[in-house]
Amino acid sequence: MTNNTFLVTGGAGFIGTNFVKFLLNEDAEAKVIVLDALTYCGNIKSLSAEIESHKIEFVKGDIIDRQLVATLLERYTPAYIVNFAAETHVDRSLDDSRPFVRTNVEGTLNLLDCATAQRRAQLENGKESTLRKFVQISTDEVYGQLEIDCPEGAPLSADTLSKLCREDAGVTYGSSAFTETMPLCASSPYSASKASADLLALAYCRSFGLPVAITRCSNNYGPYQYPEKLIPLMINNILLRKPLPVYGRGLNVRDWIYAEDHARGVYAVATAGRVGQVYNLGGYSERRNIDVVKKLINIVASQVDDNAGIDESLISYVGDRPGHDMRYAIDASKAIDELGWRPLTSFDDGLKATVAWYLANRQWLNDIVSGDYLSYYDKMYSNR
């Protein structure tokens, strides 16, 4: 019987949750174990249906716990380890970088060590290694920033549109984009910690033969995202008629990818990506932050019964954060050409679906902000 077991770390977080749900729908034979520490931005309620129906095994724990990780590897012998577990919020890393080094660097190192030890033991005993791929989930922020040399936006090239099979034209705000061969130039403690983890993962591949592949994605949006990030924060504040804080003049540009599109890309890399390779995954949906905020105001106003007070007067320009990168843009040609993957969701459609999800799941939003999801975990596991 083919081993099709996935160990998904950080699987109760935003992107991890979307990946787990996609994986279960995509691969009926997959056995999924989720390891998550349930820090402030992880929510076990996001996976409650999958846990209660026994579609996944959930383990509360930290990737830095060597004994726990080694035990899970021995018990389940996963064919795939997909590491979403991370501290990800740039502003928090500027306040205190130590949790980012602990989880993103030391935690990843522990996973790499334990996976290498298991692989070595299997080979020394004359067995084949059960691990087919260790996928390290990274970010485009490790590349630093790009210039905005098309401030009014220029159309995507005909070649790009042909690869995307996309009807919406889209724009780019610069003549360059991140490729996998670009040097790393992290601007924040967060991105520096992710770059460090990437280098460790590639080193373990080259030094010990661990079958590593790395994905670097652009800004994600979609269901289940903790409301400290731009889009869910703005949706929540709009609903509460609270000020919408926009850094500087809001002209920083980000490339946005819908979380399900990202999940499909990660799955493609896990199952078909080449060992030792980095794959960029982007949405080809560059937007200025201020334009995203204004669009959200319009979408929320159109989807609620009472839209009084929902207008651009809510926008509040605030001082810029230190080292704020001006522009990110992903060139995902490698993943498109090698894996047959491409982002399917247009930004407008994805944004409308995201707003609709948050409006339909206000209780989820309230629970994660208040921390009530932890009592849900305690209740679910109190008799185990």
VEXDREN-2710 file (C-alpha; in Angstrom, 1 decimal):
% VEXDREN-2710
k/r/px/py/pz
1/MET/0.0/0.0/0.0
2/THR/1.4/3.4/-1.0
3/ASN/2.3/5.7/1.9
4/ASN/0.3/8.9/1.4
5/THR/0.6/10.4/4.8
6/PHE/1.0/14.2/5.3
7/LEU/2.3/15.8/8.5
8/VAL/1.1/19.4/8.2
9/THR/2.7/21.7/10.8
10/GLY/0.9/24.9/11.6
11/GLY/-2.2/23.3/10.0
12/ALA/-4.6/25.3/12.2
13/GLY/-3.3/28.6/11.0
14/PHE/-4.7/30.6/8.1
15/ILE/-2.8/29.1/5.1
16/GLY/-2.4/25.7/6.8
17/THR/-6.1/25.4/7.3
18/ASN/-6.8/26.2/3.7
19/PHE/-4.2/23.6/2.6
20/VAL/-5.6/20.9/4.8
21/LYS/-9.1/21.5/3.5
22/PHE/-7.9/21.5/-0.1
23/LEU/-5.8/18.3/0.5
24/LEU/-8.8/16.4/1.8
25/ASN/-10.9/17.4/-1.2
26/GLU/-8.1/16.7/-3.7
27/ASP/-6.7/13.5/-2.4
28/ALA/-9.1/11.0/-1.0
29/GLU/-6.3/8.6/0.0
30/ALA/-4.4/11.1/2.0
31/LYS/-3.9/10.6/5.7
32/VAL/-3.4/13.9/7.4
33/ILE/-1.8/14.7/10.7
34/VAL/-1.9/18.3/11.9
35/LEU/0.6/19.5/14.4
36/ASP/-0.2/23.0/15.8
37/ALA/0.8/24.9/18.9
38/LEU/-2.5/26.9/18.8
39/THR/-0.8/30.2/19.4
40/TYR/-2.9/33.4/19.1
41/CYS/-3.3/33.1/15.3
42/GLY/-4.2/29.4/15.2
43/ASN/-7.8/28.3/15.6
44/ILE/-8.8/24.7/16.1
45/LYS/-12.4/25.6/15.3
46/SER/-11.2/26.2/11.7
47/LEU/-10.7/22.4/11.5
48/SER/-13.5/21.3/13.8
49/ALA/-15.5/19.5/11.1
50/GLU/-12.4/17.6/9.9
51/ILE/-11.5/16.6/13.5
52/GLU/-14.9/15.5/14.6
53/SER/-15.4/13.4/11.4
54/HIS/-12.0/11.8/12.0
55/LYS/-10.7/13.0/8.6
56/ILE/-7.5/14.3/10.3
57/GLU/-5.5/13.5/13.4
58/PHE/-4.9/16.7/15.4
59/VAL/-2.0/17.1/17.8
60/LYS/-1.5/20.2/19.9
61/GLY/2.2/20.8/20.2
62/ASP/5.2/22.9/19.2
63/ILE/7.6/22.1/16.3
64/ILE/10.5/23.0/18.6
65/ASP/9.6/20.0/20.9
66/ARG/12.2/17.4/19.6
67/GLN/10.7/14.5/21.5
68/LEU/7.2/15.2/20.2
69/VAL/8.3/15.6/16.6
70/ALA/10.4/12.5/16.7
71/THR/7.5/10.5/18.2
72/LEU/5.1/11.7/15.5
73/LEU/7.6/10.8/12.7
74/GLU/8.1/7.3/14.2
75/ARG/4.4/6.7/14.7
76/TYR/3.1/8.0/11.3
77/THR/6.2/7.8/9.0
78/PRO/4.9/10.6/6.8
79/ALA/5.6/10.6/3.1
80/TYR/5.3/14.4/3.2
81/ILE/6.1/17.0/5.8
82/VAL/4.7/20.4/4.9
83/ASN/5.9/23.1/7.3
84/PHE/3.5/26.0/7.6
85/ALA/4.3/26.6/11.3
86/ALA/5.6/30.1/11.7
87/GLU/5.4/33.5/13.3
88/THR/4.4/35.7/10.4
89/HIS/3.4/39.2/11.4
90/VAL/6.0/41.8/10.4
91/ASP/4.9/44.4/13.0
92/ARG/5.2/41.9/15.8
93/SER/8.7/41.0/14.7
94/LEU/9.7/44.7/14.9
95/ASP/8.5/44.7/18.6
96/ASP/10.2/41.4/19.5
97/SER/12.1/39.3/17.1
98/ARG/12.9/36.4/19.5
99/PRO/9.6/34.4/19.0
100/PHE/10.3/34.6/15.2
101/VAL/13.8/33.2/15.6
102/ARG/12.5/30.5/18.0
103/THR/9.7/29.2/15.8
104/ASN/10.9/30.1/12.3
105/VAL/14.5/29.2/12.7
106/GLU/14.9/26.8/15.7
107/GLY/11.6/25.1/15.0
108/THR/12.4/24.5/11.4
109/LEU/15.8/23.3/12.3
110/ASN/14.2/20.8/14.7
111/LEU/11.9/19.4/12.0
112/LEU/14.9/19.1/9.6
113/ASP/17.0/17.4/12.3
114/CYS/14.3/14.9/13.2
115/ALA/13.4/14.1/9.6
116/THR/17.1/13.6/8.8
117/ALA/17.6/11.3/11.8
118/GLN/14.6/9.2/10.7
119/ARG/15.8/9.0/7.1
120/ARG/19.3/8.0/8.2
121/ALA/18.0/5.3/10.5
122/GLN/15.9/3.8/7.8
123/LEU/18.7/3.8/5.3
124/GLU/21.1/2.2/7.8
125/ASN/18.6/-0.6/8.4
126/GLY/18.5/-1.3/4.7
127/LYS/15.1/0.2/4.2
128/GLU/14.0/2.9/1.8
129/SER/13.4/6.3/3.2
130/THR/9.6/6.9/3.7
131/LEU/9.9/10.7/3.3
132/ARG/9.3/11.8/-0.3
133/LYS/9.2/15.5/0.3
134/PHE/9.9/18.1/3.0
135/VAL/8.1/21.3/1.8
136/GLN/9.3/24.4/3.5
137/ILE/6.7/27.2/3.2
138/SER/8.4/30.5/2.8
139/THR/7.6/34.0/1.6
140/ASP/8.4/36.5/-1.1
141/GLU/9.5/38.9/1.6
142/VAL/12.9/37.1/1.8
143/TYR/13.8/38.8/-1.5
144/GLY/13.4/42.3/-0.1
145/GLN/11.7/44.9/-2.2
146/LEU/11.2/45.8/-5.9
147/GLU/11.1/49.3/-7.4
148/ILE/7.8/50.9/-8.5
149/ASP/8.9/52.2/-11.9
150/CYS/5.4/52.0/-13.3
151/PRO/3.5/54.1/-10.7
152/GLU/0.3/54.2/-12.7
153/GLY/0.3/50.5/-13.5
154/ALA/1.2/48.9/-16.8
155/PRO/-0.6/45.9/-18.5
156/LEU/0.7/42.4/-17.9
157/SER/2.7/41.1/-20.9
158/ALA/0.9/39.0/-23.6
159/ASP/3.2/36.1/-22.7
160/THR/2.2/36.3/-19.0
161/LEU/-1.5/36.5/-19.9
162/SER/-1.1/33.5/-22.2
163/LYS/0.4/31.4/-19.4
164/LEU/-2.3/32.5/-16.9
165/CYS/-5.2/31.8/-19.4
166/ARG/-6.7/34.9/-17.8
167/GLU/-9.4/37.2/-19.1
168/ASP/-8.9/40.0/-16.6
169/ALA/-6.0/42.1/-17.9
170/GLY/-4.3/42.9/-14.6
171/VAL/-1.5/45.4/-14.1
172/THR/2.0/45.5/-12.8
173/TYR/3.7/48.5/-11.1
174/GLY/7.2/47.6/-12.1
175/SER/9.4/46.2/-14.8
176/SER/10.9/43.4/-12.6
177/ALA/9.5/40.6/-10.4
178/PHE/11.0/38.1/-8.0
179/THR/12.6/35.0/-9.5
180/GLU/13.9/32.0/-7.6
181/THR/17.5/32.9/-8.4
182/MET/17.4/36.4/-6.9
183/PRO/19.6/37.0/-3.9
184/LEU/17.9/37.1/-0.5
185/CYS/17.7/40.6/1.0
186/ALA/15.4/40.5/4.0
187/SER/14.1/43.8/5.4
188/SER/12.5/42.8/8.7
189/PRO/13.3/40.3/11.5
190/TYR/10.3/38.2/10.2
191/SER/11.7/37.9/6.7
192/ALA/15.2/37.4/8.0
193/SER/14.0/34.4/10.1
194/LYS/12.2/32.9/7.1
195/ALA/15.3/33.4/4.9
196/SER/17.4/31.7/7.6
197/ALA/15.0/28.7/7.6
198/ASP/15.1/28.5/3.8
199/LEU/18.9/28.3/3.8
200/LEU/18.9/25.7/6.5
201/ALA/16.4/23.6/4.6
202/LEU/18.5/23.7/1.4
203/ALA/21.7/23.0/3.4
204/TYR/20.0/19.8/4.8
205/CYS/19.1/18.8/1.3
206/ARG/22.6/19.2/0.0
207/SER/24.5/17.9/3.1
208/PHE/22.2/15.0/4.2
209/GLY/20.1/14.2/1.1
210/LEU/16.8/15.3/2.7
211/PRO/14.3/15.7/-0.1
212/VAL/13.5/19.4/0.4
213/ALA/11.6/21.8/-1.8
214/ILE/10.7/25.4/-0.9
215/THR/7.8/27.5/-1.9
216/ARG/7.8/31.3/-1.7
217/CYS/4.4/33.0/-2.1
218/SER/3.0/36.4/-2.4
219/ASN/0.5/38.0/0.0
220/ASN/-2.3/35.5/0.8
221/TYR/-6.0/36.4/1.4
222/GLY/-9.1/34.3/1.9
223/PRO/-11.1/32.6/4.7
224/TYR/-9.7/31.9/8.1
225/GLN/-7.1/34.6/8.3
226/TYR/-6.3/36.2/11.7
227/PRO/-7.5/39.8/11.7
228/GLU/-4.1/41.4/12.2
229/LYS/-3.3/41.2/8.5
230/LEU/-4.5/43.9/6.1
231/ILE/-7.6/42.4/4.5
232/PRO/-9.4/40.8/7.5
233/LEU/-8.4/43.8/9.7
234/MET/-10.0/46.2/7.3
235/ILE/-13.1/44.0/7.0
236/ASN/-13.5/43.8/10.7
237/ASN/-12.9/47.5/11.2
238/ILE/-15.3/48.5/8.5
239/LEU/-18.0/46.4/10.1
240/LEU/-17.3/48.1/13.4
241/ARG/-17.1/51.5/11.8
242/LYS/-13.6/51.8/13.2
243/PRO/-10.7/53.7/11.6
244/LEU/-8.9/51.9/8.8
245/PRO/-5.2/52.4/9.5
246/VAL/-3.1/52.8/6.2
247/TYR/0.6/53.1/6.4
248/GLY/2.1/56.2/4.8
249/ARG/0.0/57.1/1.7
250/GLY/-0.9/53.5/1.0
251/LEU/1.1/53.4/-2.2
252/ASN/3.0/50.2/-1.2
253/VAL/2.3/47.4/-3.7
254/ARG/1.6/43.8/-3.0
255/ASP/0.9/40.8/-5.2
256/TRP/-2.1/39.0/-3.9
257/ILE/-2.9/35.3/-4.1
258/TYR/-6.1/33.5/-3.0
259/ALA/-5.3/31.0/-0.3
260/GLU/-6.8/28.1/-2.2
261/ASP/-4.7/28.8/-5.2
262/HIS/-1.6/28.8/-2.9
263/ALA/-2.8/25.5/-1.4
264/ARG/-2.9/24.0/-4.9
265/GLY/0.6/25.2/-5.6
266/VAL/2.0/23.7/-2.4
267/TYR/0.3/20.4/-3.2
268/ALA/1.8/20.4/-6.7
269/VAL/5.3/21.1/-5.3
270/ALA/4.9/18.3/-2.7
271/THR/3.8/15.7/-5.2
272/ALA/5.6/16.8/-8.3
273/GLY/8.2/19.4/-7.5
274/ARG/11.9/18.7/-7.9
275/VAL/14.0/18.1/-4.8
276/GLY/16.4/20.9/-3.9
277/GLN/14.3/23.5/-5.8
278/VAL/12.6/26.7/-4.9
279/TYR/9.2/27.5/-6.5
280/ASN/7.6/31.0/-6.4
281/LEU/3.8/31.0/-6.2
282/GLY/2.1/34.3/-7.0
283/GLY/-1.3/35.6/-8.0
284/TYR/-0.2/38.1/-10.6
285/SER/-2.6/40.5/-8.9
286/GLU/-0.6/43.6/-7.9
287/ARG/-2.5/46.2/-6.0
288/ARG/-1.6/49.3/-4.0
289/ASN/-2.6/49.0/-0.4
290/ILE/-4.9/52.1/-0.6
291/ASP/-6.7/50.6/-3.6
292/VAL/-7.3/47.4/-1.7
293/VAL/-8.8/49.3/1.2
294/LYS/-11.1/51.4/-1.0
295/LYS/-12.3/48.3/-2.8
296/LEU/-13.0/46.6/0.5
297/ILE/-15.1/49.5/1.6
298/ASN/-17.2/49.3/-1.5
299/ILE/-17.6/45.5/-1.3
300/VAL/-18.6/45.4/2.4
301/ALA/-21.0/48.3/1.8
302/SER/-22.6/46.3/-1.0
303/GLN/-22.9/43.1/1.0
304/VAL/-24.4/44.4/4.3
305/ASP/-28.0/45.5/5.0
306/ASP/-27.0/48.6/7.0
307/ASN/-24.1/50.4/5.3
308/ALA/-24.5/53.7/7.0
309/GLY/-21.1/55.1/7.9
310/ILE/-19.2/52.7/5.6
311/ASP/-17.3/55.0/3.3
312/GLU/-13.8/56.4/2.7
313/SER/-14.0/58.7/5.7
314/LEU/-13.0/55.7/7.8
315/ILE/-9.5/55.7/6.2
316/SER/-6.9/56.9/8.6
317/TYR/-3.3/57.5/7.3
318/VAL/-0.7/56.6/9.9
319/GLY/3.1/56.8/10.1
320/ASP/4.9/54.2/8.0
321/ARG/6.5/51.2/9.7
322/PRO/10.3/50.8/9.7
323/GLY/11.8/49.1/6.7
324/HIS/8.5/49.0/4.9
325/ASP/9.1/47.3/1.5
326/MET/7.6/49.3/-1.4
327/ARG/6.7/46.5/-3.8
328/TYR/6.5/42.7/-4.1
329/ALA/5.7/40.9/-7.3
330/ILE/6.2/37.2/-8.0
331/ASP/7.3/35.6/-11.3
332/ALA/5.8/32.1/-11.0
333/SER/6.9/31.0/-14.4
334/LYS/8.8/28.1/-13.0
335/ALA/5.8/26.6/-11.2
336/ILE/3.6/27.2/-14.2
337/ASP/6.0/25.6/-16.7
338/GLU/7.2/22.7/-14.6
339/LEU/4.1/21.8/-12.6
340/GLY/1.2/23.0/-14.7
341/TRP/0.0/25.1/-11.8
342/ARG/-1.4/28.6/-12.1
343/PRO/-3.5/30.9/-10.0
344/LEU/-7.2/30.5/-11.0
345/THR/-8.9/33.1/-8.9
346/SER/-9.1/36.7/-10.0
347/PHE/-8.5/39.3/-7.3
348/ASP/-12.0/40.8/-7.6
349/ASP/-13.7/37.4/-7.3
350/GLY/-11.5/36.3/-4.5
351/LEU/-12.0/39.5/-2.6
352/LYS/-15.8/39.3/-2.9
353/ALA/-15.7/35.7/-1.7
354/THR/-13.5/36.6/1.2
355/VAL/-15.8/39.4/2.4
356/ALA/-18.8/37.1/2.0
357/TRP/-17.0/34.5/4.1
358/TYR/-16.2/36.9/7.0
359/LEU/-19.8/38.2/7.0
360/ALA/-21.1/34.7/7.2
361/ASN/-18.6/33.7/9.9
362/ARG/-18.7/36.6/12.4
363/GLN/-18.7/34.2/15.3
364/TRP/-15.5/32.6/14.1
365/LEU/-14.0/36.1/13.9
366/ASN/-15.2/37.0/17.4
367/ASP/-14.0/33.7/18.9
368/ILE/-10.4/34.0/17.6
369/VAL/-10.2/37.6/18.7
370/SER/-11.4/36.8/22.2
371/GLY/-9.5/33.5/22.5
372/ASP/-12.6/31.5/23.1
373/TYR/-11.4/28.9/20.7
374/LEU/-9.0/27.6/23.4
375/SER/-11.9/26.6/25.6
376/TYR/-13.3/24.7/22.5
377/TYR/-10.0/22.8/22.3
378/ASP/-10.1/22.0/26.0
379/LYS/-13.7/20.8/25.8
380/MET/-13.0/18.6/22.7
381/TYR/-10.0/16.9/24.3
382/SER/-11.0/16.9/28.0
383/ASN/-12.0/13.2/27.8
384/ARG/-9.1/11.9/25.8
END
